[in-house]
């Protein structure tokens, strides 16, 4: 056997081994997928409306505290020491109420967070399960989210399986 044939055979064998062990990767664009899911958009709208309503409620209490403080400043010269103390306590209590309300609605474990979890988790679970099923069917070892990865500089559109995930969810594009 000539040296050329040996090198050619070796190259073919190495290429076959490399192809057999090649990892299969795919990409999805979660932003794109979620924008195609009507329940996600409805949940976002519901969260937006709740957030606005709660924000107005917090702002109203804050305005009350500000008005109480301004009135206190204008009346202070006419108030007795006991009245001054009482008004200051009322203002502090109103400011505390606004702060507690803000925390209740918008804090780390607040109502908005809880509502977002309640509305979004089932949608996210459905998307995750569709991605998992697609991955198992196609033999992907890993599927990356191109929307959240700043490290992906370029990826071929051929490996984007977002539309296939939508099809698994029952939405065709």
Residue pairs with C-beta under 8 A, 6 or more apart in sequence:
23 141
23 142
24 138
24 139
24 140
24 141
25 140
25 141
25 142
25 143
25 144
25 159
26 134
26 135
26 138
26 140
26 142
26 143
26 144
26 159
26 160
26 161
27 143
27 144
27 145
27 146
27 152
27 155
27 159
27 160
27 161
27 162
28 131
28 143
28 144
28 145
28 146
28 160
28 161
28 162
28 165
29 145
29 146
29 147
29 160
29 162
30 127
30 145
30 147
30 148
31 147
32 147
32 162
33 127
33 162
33 165
33 166
33 169
34 40
34 123
34 127
35 41
36 166
36 171
36 173
37 123
37 127
37 166
37 169
37 171
39 123
40 120
40 123
43 119
43 120
43 123
46 115
46 119
47 112
47 115
47 116
47 119
50 111
50 112
50 115
51 106
51 112
54 105
54 106
54 111
54 112
55 105
57 101
57 105
58 98
58 101
58 102
58 105
58 106
61 94
61 97
61 98
61 101
62 95
62 98
64 94
65 91
65 94
65 95
65 97
65 98
68 87
68 90
68 91
68 94
69 91
72 87
72 88
72 91
75 87
76 84
79 87
103 110
104 110
104 111
105 111
105 112
106 112
107 113
126 169
127 165
127 169
130 165
130 168
130 169
131 143
131 165
133 168
134 140
134 143
134 161
134 164
134 165
134 168
135 143
138 161
140 161
143 161
144 152
146 152
146 155
146 160
163 173
166 172
166 173
167 173
